[in-house]
Amino acid sequence: SEISEDAPPGTVVALLHVQDRDSGANGQVTCLLEGSVPFRLEKTFEDYYRVVTAEVLDREEVSEYNVTVRASDGG
């Protein structure tokens, strides 16, 4: 998705819903952002995360980001 260069830190870039149908610890899912990107991942509800800007973006410095979210379960 496109993000305005003057978007303040904390601007929501993406919403994610993750789930594992296993029960107990095997059904617990954790997510993390891979690589060094100016974004952070915030858990909002039980199975929901959002990717938000962690700092002000500068299009002249970096015009595009490839953001990878890795999800893993407890099993």
C-alpha positions in Angstrom: 0.0 0.0 0.0 1.1 3.6 -0.5 2.1 5.7 2.4 2.4 9.5 2.4 5.9 10.7 2.9 4.7 13.0 5.7 2.8 10.3 7.5 3.7 10.5 11.2 5.1 7.5 13.1 2.4 5.1 14.2 0.5 5.3 10.9 -1.2 2.0 10.1 0.2 0.4 6.9 -1.5 -3.1 7.1 -3.8 -5.1 9.3 -3.2 -8.9 9.7 -5.3 -11.7 11.1 -3.4 -14.9 12.0 -4.7 -18.1 13.5 -3.7 -21.7 14.1 -6.5 -24.3 14.6 -4.4 -26.3 17.0 -5.3 -26.1 20.7 -3.2 -25.1 23.7 0.4 -24.1 23.2 0.4 -25.6 19.7 -2.2 -23.0 18.6 -0.3 -20.0 19.9 1.0 -17.9 17.0 3.7 -15.2 17.2 4.6 -12.8 14.5 7.6 -10.7 13.8 8.9 -8.4 11.1 12.0 -9.6 9.3 14.9 -7.4 8.3 15.6 -3.8 9.1 12.6 -1.7 8.1 11.2 1.5 9.5 8.0 -0.3 10.7 6.9 -2.2 13.8 4.4 -4.9 14.4 1.8 -4.3 17.1 -0.5 -7.0 18.5 -3.9 -5.3 18.8 -6.3 -8.2 19.7 -6.0 -11.9 20.2 -5.2 -12.9 16.6 -4.8 -9.5 15.1 -1.7 -7.4 14.3 -1.0 -4.2 12.6 2.1 -2.9 10.8 2.7 0.7 11.6 5.4 3.2 10.7 8.1 3.4 13.4 9.7 6.6 12.1 9.2 9.3 9.5 9.8 8.0 5.9 11.9 9.8 3.3 11.0 8.9 -0.3 14.2 10.5 -1.6 16.2 8.1 0.6 14.2 4.9 0.1 11.3 4.9 -2.3 10.0 1.4 -1.7 10.1 -1.3 1.1 9.5 -5.0 1.0 8.0 -5.9 4.3 8.0 -9.6 5.4 6.0 -10.8 8.4 6.9 -14.3 9.7 4.3 -16.1 11.7 5.2 -19.2 13.7 3.1 -21.4 16.0 4.0 -23.1 19.3 3.9 -26.6 17.9 
